[in-house]
Amino acid sequence: MDYLIFDIETIVDRERIERAEGDYDAYAAKLAAKQDTADPFVPWPYHRPVVLAGAYLGQKEVKAILYLGTPRDIACKFWASYHHSARPAPTLVTWNGRGFDLPVLEAEAIRWGHKLGRWMMPPGTKSWEDPRGRFSGYHVDLMDWVANSGGAPRPSLNAYAAAIGVPGKLGTGGGDVKELHAAGEIDSIGAYCATDVLTTLAVFLKIGASIGAFREGTDDVEEIAGQFSAMSEAHASAVGAWAEKWNERTGGD
């Protein structure tokens, strides 16, 4: 079986918010009050992708993936790749992909009339045949899975990575993407996204090793890290720091 572990980074589309909600500042203040924070999380329909990073684990190849460009480019490249992949399509692996990444990518593709027929089935499709179904097997949302499908509170990727001995965030976080994007530092966003993919990949493989599923061992982590590092200086720095932590890992007490 083939797997595609991926993550996206996004920015909030202010114009989209104003079309739907009216005055942006008033909406932002209302959202901050509702979430009781000065930095509220904006609902996913108002996000657009600026970077997509992934790790393709195939039976014949292992490949790091990085999509940059316009939100349209990123979404359409992703879905075109999924649509034209071998059958069966690779199982998608994410952290909160059902709640964020996939809806964002679906909406962006639909906006531009891109076909989603192999992924988004018509209403009435049997649940086990619908790739978007929670338990279909076409997609493993690790955040939902490790929380026993809602039986426990859903942890952040960083928290769960710490729990099982996998490196997490090393400085840059999702809250920094807006500032980096405004400064034109797309490569830095890509490097950060790549480290999140590596964390998700390592979590996926460590769980697999414990339950005897997915793929054997964790050698794919080193291979994907090496490919990401070769993409740019920013990737070499960020991924190198992550890989150093990965190589230092111990079981602990």
N, C-alpha and C positions, 0 to 999 in steps of 0.2 A: 504494500500500500504506500502511496505517496502522500506527503504532507506539505502544507504551506503555512508556516507560522508567520504572521505579519502584524504590523502596527501602523497607525497613521498619526500624524501630528496635524493640527488644524488651527485655523484662526477664525474668529467670530466675524461674520459679515454684517457690519453695522447697517448698511443699506437694506439688507433683507429684514432686519429687525424693525427698521422704520416703516417699511412697507406693511408689515404685519401688526406692529404694536403701536405705531405712532411715534411720539417723541422718544428718542433713544435715552436721553438722560433720565427722564421720568421712569422709563421701563427699567433701567439699570438700578435706580434707587428702590423701586418696588421689589425687584428681585433680591437686592441686598438685604432688605428688611425681612423678606420672606425666609431667606436662608440664614439670616442673622450673622452675616459676614460682610466685610468690606470688599471681598473678592469673590462674588458668587459665581457658580458654574452656570453658564448659559445653556439652555436646552439644545439638544443636538441638531434640530432643524436649522439652526442659525449658524452652524459650523460649516466650513469648507476645507477640504484637505490641501495641505501645502507640501507634504512629504509622505511617502509610503515606503517602508522598509520591510523586507521579508527574508525568510530562509526557506528555500525549497529543498525538501528532502525526498529525492526520488530514488527509485530502485537502481537507476543507472547514473545519476548525477546528484551532486549536492551543490546548491548555488545560492549566493547572496543576491538579493534583489533590492534595487533602490529606484524609485520613481520620483522625479522632480518635475517642475513645470507648473502649468495652470491647474486649478482644481479639475477642470474638464479633462485635461491630459491625463492626470493621475487616475481618476476614476475610470475613464474609458480604457486606459492601458490595462488596469487591473482586471476589469471584467472581460476585456478581449482575451487576455491571457487565460482566464478561467474558462471562458467559452471554448477556446481552441485547444485546451489541454487534452491529454489522452483520456480515454474513458476506461474506468471511471475517473472522474475529476479528482484532484488531490483533496484530501480532507483538510479543511481550514482549521487553524488553531489560533486562538486569540485569548486576550485577557479583557473581558467585558466587550467582546466583539458584537454580541447580540444586542447589547444595550447602547452601543455608540458607533464603533468603527463601521460595521456593516450598514446600519441605517444611513449614515452619512454618505458612504460610497454609493448606496442604492439611489438615494435622492439625487446625487450629483449626476449619475448616469441617466436617470429618468429625465432630468432637466434638459439634457441634450439629446434625448431620443435614442440613447444607446440600448441595445437589446440585452435583456436580462433573462431570457426564456429558459436558460439552462439552470438558473439559480432561483428565480422568483416564480413559483408555480401559481396557477389560477386558484381562486377560492374553491374549496371542496376537494382538493387533492388529499389523498390519504396521508396522514401525518408521517408515517414511516417512509413515504415516497417524496416528501417535501424537504428539500435541502435546508430550508429555513426553520424547520421544526426543531424544537428544543432537544428532542432525543433521537433525531434522525440518523446521526452518525456521520453526516456530511460536514458537520462543524462541531468542534470541541471548544466550548467557551470555558476555559480553565477556571475563571473566577467563579462561575456558577457551579462548576463541577466540584471544586475543592470545598465549597460551602454546602455540599450535599443538596444541591438544587434548591437552595433557599432555606434549608433546615438550620443553617448557621448564618450569622452575619457575613456578608461578602467582604473579604479583605482586599486591601490594595495589593498590587503586584509587589511593591516594595516590602510590605509587611510579610507576605507569604514567602517571598524569596528569603528574607531573613530567618523565617521559621525553619526552612529546610536547608539552609547553608548555601544559598546561591547569591552572588553579588547583585545588588540592586542599583539604585541611583547613586551617582558619584558627584553630585553638585548640581548639575543642570536638571530642571524639572519641567513638567508641563506648563507651569506658570511663567516660564521664561520664554516660551515660544513666541508670544506676541511681540515682545521687545526685540528678540533676535530677528523676527520677520521684518519688523519696521526698519531695522538696521541693515537689511539685505543679507543677513548671514544665514542663507539657506543651507549652506554646507554644514554649518554648526548644528542646525536643526536636524539635518539628515544623520549626522554623527550621533546625536542624542537618541534619535529614533532607532538607530542601529543597536545601541546598547540596550534599549528596552526590548528589542527583538531577541537579543542574545539572552537576556534574563528570562523571557517567556520560553525560549527554546530550551534553556537549561532546566527550568522548572518542569516542562513537558517531558524531557528525557529522564529526569530523576524520578518523576512519578512513574513513568513507564518501566524504569529499572526495578522499582519496588513492586509493581503489580504484574510484571512479566508481559508487558504489552508494548505496542508501538515499535520502537527500534532498540536494538541492543547497544548498550554502552552510551558514552557521551562524547565520542570522538568527533561527532558532527559539530559540536560547539567550537572546537579549535579550528576546524576547517572553515566554518562560516566567519568566525572572528578574523581569520587571516584574509579572507576575501574582502570583508568590509574594510580592514585596515589598509588594503592596497588602493582604495578608491580615492583617498585624498589625505592631506596632512591632518585635517580636522578629524577625519575618521581614525587615522593612525593614532592620534593622541587619545581620543575618547575611548576607542575600542581597546587600545593598548592598556589603558588604566583599568578597564573592566577585566580584561584577560589576566592581568597581573593578580587581581583579587581572586579570580577563578582558580588560577594556578596555586594560590596560597591556601585555598580552602581546606579545612579539616573538619572532622566530625564534631569536635568540641565535646562538652559534657552534657 
